[in-house]
C-alpha cells in the first residue's frame, strides 16, 4: 500500500503507517520539520521530502492512502490544496481539522489577531465546506471528536502549545514583545477557565474526516 502523509511535520503519522507495513512518503513545506522526521526514522523506511501541499510533486493517482493530521488545513490556498489531495489519491483519505472555536476566536480578536497564520484553517472543520472542497472526489464521513490538552496550570498549557504547535508559534513570532506578554497572560487566563480541580483541561474540538474515492 502506497501512503502519502501531507504536511507530515515531525512524521508521527508516517512512522505509524510504515510500522503497519505501508510504503510511506511524507512531505512538508518546512525543512526543519523534515529534518526532525528523518531523525526519527532510524530505519530509513520512509521517503521524507520537502514540498508544498498546494503543488504536490507526484503523478495522478499515485497513492492508495492520503492523510494529513492538522497539517494541510494551514496551506493558504484551500481549493488548490484539496485539489492536490484528490489528484494524487486513488483510494482512501484521512484528515483531521480543527473545528471553529468561538471562545478562542474571541480571544484572538481582542489582540487584533486572525486565526493561526491568518489562513482560516477552521473552515476545514465545517462539514459543508469540506463537501465543497472534496465531495466530488470522495465519499466523506465525519466524526466530531475532542482533543483535551491537560496540565497543572494554564501556564503549563501555554508552554506546551507555544512550543509544539507550528502555526501557533508562527503567529506568536509576529508579535512585538509587549503584545506577546499581554497575549500570554490572556491565553493563560483562558486556559484556567477550564480548570478541573488540581488540573487544567482545555478542549480542542476537531473533525476526523474519512473518505473513499468515488
Buried (B, 14 or more C-beta within 10 A) or exposed (E): EBBBBBBBBBBBBBBBBBEEEBBBBBBBBBEEBBEBBBEEBEEEBBEBBBBBBBEBEBEEEBBBBBBBBBBBBBBEBBEBBBBBBBBBBBBBBBBBBBBBBEEBBEBBEEEEBEBBBEBBBBBBBBBEBBEBBBBEBBEBEBEEEEEEBEBEBBBBBBBBBBEEBBBBEBBBEEBEEEBBEEBBEBBBEBBBEBBEEEEBBBEBEBBBBBBEBE
